C-alpha cells in the first residue's frame, strides 16, 4: 500500500481523501474516515489520441444505460468512432474501470453515463444523493472537489440562500479547491452511503476554458 503514501491522513471527526495510483486502492472507500478515493493514472498514448480526436469533433455524445457488466459489449460504445485510432484501447479502459467498480461492491448491474460537456453540468458544490459514484474525465478539465475541512456544509443547497459558492461562505479556503486530473478515477461517497448522510464528498463540475473547451465524462452508479 505504499502507493497511498501521499494520502491525507485520516481524521476521526472529519472525512478524508485517499490518493493513490493503484486502482486496487479504491477499496479504501470502505474505510469509515474516507469519503473520496482518487486514483491518478497515466493513460496510454492510444487512448489520449482517440479522446483528443473525438473532442475535436462537433457531435454531442450522451449515453445513459443500465448495463449488466457480464453481458455488456463495451465495444458497442460509440460505434460511429470505431475507426479512429485508439478506439479499442479506450473501450478496454472503460471496461477495466467498470470491472473494478463492480468487483469492489459485488454487483453486476450499474448505471453507465458517458457524455461530452462544453459547460458545467453541476456548477455548484454539492453532494450526490447516491451511495457511491465513480467519475472519470477523459480529456478536458476534471471534476473539482473540496477537502472537508475547507467546506461549511450548512451553505450547501438551500443554505447558500441563492448566492454563488464563492460568496455564500461555503468555501472556507479558495486555494483548497482541487481538480481531478484527466483520466484519474474518482470514487465518491454520497449521502445514501450507510452512516454517511452528512459526510458525502463535496464536488462540482468545472468550467471549461479556452485550452480545454470540452470534456468526455464517464460516471458509474449502483442500481
C-alpha positions as semicolon CSV with decimal commas, in nm:
position;residue;x (nm);y (nm);z (nm)
1;X;0,000;0,000;0,000
2;X;0,298;0,233;-0,044
3;X;0,100;0,395;-0,328
4;X;-0,105;0,565;-0,058
5;X;0,200;0,745;0,079
6;X;0,055;1,078;-0,030
7;X;-0,294;1,015;0,109
8;X;-0,437;1,266;0,351
9;X;-0,407;1,121;0,699
10;X;-0,748;1,013;0,832
11;X;-0,909;1,244;1,088
12;X;-1,160;1,075;1,316
13;X;-1,414;1,359;1,314
14;X;-1,367;1,461;0,952
15;X;-1,395;1,272;0,620
16;X;-1,064;1,230;0,442
17;X;-0,935;1,165;0,091
18;X;-0,724;0,865;-0,010
19;X;-0,494;0,937;-0,306
20;X;-0,312;0,665;-0,496
21;X;-0,201;0,547;-0,840
22;X;-0,333;0,192;-0,799
23;X;-0,693;0,103;-0,885
24;X;-0,679;-0,161;-0,612
25;X;-0,673;0,119;-0,356
26;X;-1,033;0,203;-0,441
27;X;-1,106;-0,044;-0,160
28;X;-1,019;0,234;0,086
29;X;-1,367;0,372;0,019
30;X;-1,482;0,121;0,283
31;X;-1,273;0,298;0,546
32;X;-1,513;0,494;0,765
33;X;-1,300;0,808;0,754
34;X;-1,262;0,812;0,373
35;X;-1,526;0,975;0,155
36;X;-1,320;1,015;-0,164
37;X;-1,070;0,783;-0,331
38;X;-0,872;0,949;-0,609
39;X;-0,663;0,728;-0,836
40;X;-0,417;0,910;-1,060
41;X;-0,350;0,738;-1,392
42;X;-0,116;0,792;-1,684
43;X;-0,324;0,696;-1,989
44;X;-0,193;0,511;-2,289
45;X;-0,097;0,726;-2,584
46;X;-0,358;0,548;-2,798
47;X;-0,636;0,647;-2,557
48;X;-0,524;1,009;-2,547
49;X;-0,514;1,020;-2,928
50;X;-0,866;0,879;-2,955
51;X;-1,012;1,116;-2,696
52;X;-0,836;1,419;-2,843
53;X;-0,977;1,349;-3,189
54;X;-1,323;1,271;-3,054
55;X;-1,338;1,600;-2,861
56;X;-1,232;1,793;-3,171
57;X;-1,548;1,681;-3,346
58;X;-1,868;1,884;-3,301
59;X;-2,106;1,596;-3,231
60;X;-2,255;1,576;-2,884
61;X;-2,238;1,240;-2,710
62;X;-2,482;1,131;-2,441
63;X;-2,522;0,766;-2,344
64;X;-2,729;0,668;-2,041
65;X;-2,766;0,293;-1,994
66;X;-2,843;0,040;-1,724
67;X;-2,599;-0,239;-1,801
68;X;-2,520;-0,589;-1,684
69;X;-2,140;-0,595;-1,671
70;X;-2,103;-0,964;-1,755
71;X;-2,306;-0,936;-2,073
72;X;-2,247;-0,578;-2,185
73;X;-2,045;-0,536;-2,504
74;X;-1,818;-0,240;-2,436
75;X;-1,713;-0,236;-2,800
76;X;-2,069;-0,121;-2,874
77;X;-1,991;0,218;-2,717
78;X;-1,964;0,492;-2,978
79;X;-1,967;0,262;-3,282
80;X;-1,954;0,565;-3,514
81;X;-1,600;0,629;-3,389
82;X;-1,466;0,274;-3,403
83;X;-1,236;0,355;-3,696
84;X;-1,049;0,623;-3,502
85;X;-0,702;0,515;-3,384
86;X;-0,711;0,418;-3,018
87;X;-1,079;0,323;-3,007
88;X;-1,010;-0,032;-2,887
89;X;-0,771;0,082;-2,613
90;X;-1,031;0,337;-2,497
91;X;-1,324;0,098;-2,461
92;X;-1,096;-0,158;-2,296
93;X;-1,010;0,110;-2,040
94;X;-1,377;0,176;-1,966
95;X;-1,433;-0,198;-1,930
96;X;-1,144;-0,218;-1,682
97;X;-1,279;0,069;-1,471
98;X;-1,629;-0,078;-1,476
99;X;-1,495;-0,420;-1,376
100;X;-1,312;-0,264;-1,082
101;X;-1,629;-0,083;-0,970
102;X;-1,845;-0,395;-0,995
103;X;-1,590;-0,616;-0,820
104;X;-1,548;-0,363;-0,540
105;X;-1,916;-0,365;-0,449
106;X;-2,002;-0,719;-0,561
107;X;-2,261;-0,601;-0,813
108;X;-2,343;-0,678;-1,176
109;X;-2,595;-0,410;-1,277
110;X;-2,489;-0,049;-1,287
111;X;-2,589;0,279;-1,440
112;X;-2,338;0,398;-1,701
113;X;-2,333;0,752;-1,832
114;X;-2,097;0,884;-2,097
115;X;-2,132;1,236;-2,228
116;X;-1,944;1,525;-2,382
117;X;-1,976;1,854;-2,197
118;X;-1,891;2,207;-2,302
119;X;-2,029;2,372;-1,987
120;X;-2,052;2,295;-1,617
121;X;-2,324;2,033;-1,574
122;X;-2,345;2,085;-1,194
123;X;-2,174;2,421;-1,136
124;X;-2,244;2,443;-0,761
125;X;-2,058;2,245;-0,497
126;X;-2,286;1,964;-0,382
127;X;-2,309;1,608;-0,251
128;X;-2,454;1,332;-0,468
129;X;-2,769;1,161;-0,336
130;X;-2,636;0,815;-0,421
131;X;-2,440;0,555;-0,224
132;X;-2,115;0,586;-0,419
133;X;-2,041;0,731;-0,763
134;X;-1,739;0,679;-0,985
135;X;-1,629;0,961;-1,215
136;X;-1,357;0,974;-1,479
137;X;-1,297;1,264;-1,718
138;X;-1,145;1,155;-2,048
139;X;-0,974;1,467;-2,174
140;X;-1,068;1,819;-2,075
141;X;-1,092;1,951;-1,719
142;X;-1,174;1,710;-1,437
143;X;-1,423;1,735;-1,151
144;X;-1,347;1,988;-0,877
145;X;-1,362;1,889;-0,509
146;X;-1,304;2,037;-0,166
147;X;-1,141;1,879;0,139
148;X;-1,394;1,858;0,417
149;X;-1,205;2,097;0,645
150;X;-1,250;2,367;0,379
151;X;-1,630;2,335;0,350
152;X;-1,910;2,493;0,552
153;X;-2,173;2,226;0,489
154;X;-2,451;2,450;0,621
155;X;-2,409;2,650;0,298
156;X;-2,478;2,356;0,065
157;X;-2,801;2,367;-0,135
158;X;-3,065;2,597;0,011
159;X;-2,823;2,704;0,281
160;X;-2,645;2,919;0,024
161;X;-2,957;3,139;0,000
162;X;-2,907;3,170;-0,374
163;X;-2,554;3,306;-0,352
164;X;-2,275;3,159;-0,567
165;X;-2,028;2,930;-0,395
166;X;-1,759;3,197;-0,385
167;X;-1,989;3,438;-0,198
168;X;-2,208;3,213;0,018
169;X;-1,939;3,123;0,270
170;X;-1,941;2,758;0,165
171;X;-1,574;2,768;0,059
172;X;-1,359;2,830;0,366
173;X;-1,036;2,836;0,166
174;X;-1,049;2,915;-0,205
175;X;-0,694;2,792;-0,252
176;X;-0,806;2,446;-0,138
177;X;-1,024;2,374;-0,443
178;X;-0,875;2,066;-0,609
179;X;-0,926;1,942;-0,964
180;X;-0,918;1,575;-1,056
181;X;-0,662;1,528;-1,334
182;X;-0,781;1,397;-1,672
183;X;-0,810;1,017;-1,675
184;X;-0,800;0,998;-1,293
185;X;-1,066;0,780;-1,132
186;X;-1,263;0,941;-0,851
187;X;-1,483;0,730;-0,622
188;X;-1,707;0,947;-0,406
189;X;-1,935;0,853;-0,121
190;X;-2,276;1,019;-0,141
191;X;-2,546;1,089;0,114
192;X;-2,705;0,744;0,068
193;X;-2,396;0,555;0,182
194;X;-2,499;0,398;0,513
195;X;-2,387;0,618;0,802
196;X;-2,266;0,891;0,567
197;X;-2,574;1,109;0,536
198;X;-2,392;1,431;0,626
199;X;-2,041;1,338;0,513
200;X;-2,058;1,289;0,135
201;X;-1,778;1,415;-0,088
202;X;-1,832;1,781;-0,186
203;X;-1,765;1,845;-0,554
204;X;-1,881;2,033;-0,864
205;X;-1,842;2,037;-1,241
206;X;-1,559;2,255;-1,374
207;X;-1,597;2,547;-1,609
208;X;-1,434;2,462;-1,943
209;X;-1,170;2,703;-2,063
210;X;-1,017;2,801;-2,399
211;X;-0,744;2,538;-2,373
212;X;-0,990;2,259;-2,289
213;X;-1,338;2,364;-2,408
214;X;-1,489;2,013;-2,391
215;X;-1,464;1,705;-2,173
216;X;-1,578;1,344;-2,205
217;X;-1,722;1,234;-1,870
218;X;-1,785;0,877;-1,756
219;X;-1,992;0,811;-1,442
220;X;-2,091;0,479;-1,286
221;X;-2,363;0,426;-1,027
222;X;-2,508;0,134;-0,835
223;X;-2,857;0,025;-0,935
